[in-house]
Amino acid sequence: MIYYEWIDFKTDTNYYSQQTFEEDVGDQFEAVLFEKEKVHPTIIWTKQYVILVKTTTRMYQDITFIKIARHPTQQLSDIHHFG
């Protein structure tokens, strides 16, 4: 389901509030997609980006954000991976 208000979520290593998320990605939150029975979002929309949220599990459950520019005129170099 898509929500237009932020919903806090956490992994084994981090807690994400709207403020901490916006500081990490450097952009303003717009919407978030939570799939059934998932504890963290699948997609987050900001003013400038669509951010895919990928699960990474080694010793701890964690996530990686894949930040993709929303405007197709921007260069592919505007795709960023961070976690």
PyMOL commands that set and color helices and strands:
alter all, ss='L'
color gray80, all
select helices_A, chain A and resi 18-25+76-78
alter helices_A, ss='H'
color red, helices_A
select strands_A, chain A and resi 2-3+9-10+15-16+29-33+43-46+49-57+61-69+80-82
alter strands_A, ss='S'
color yellow, strands_A
deselect
rebuild
show_as cartoon
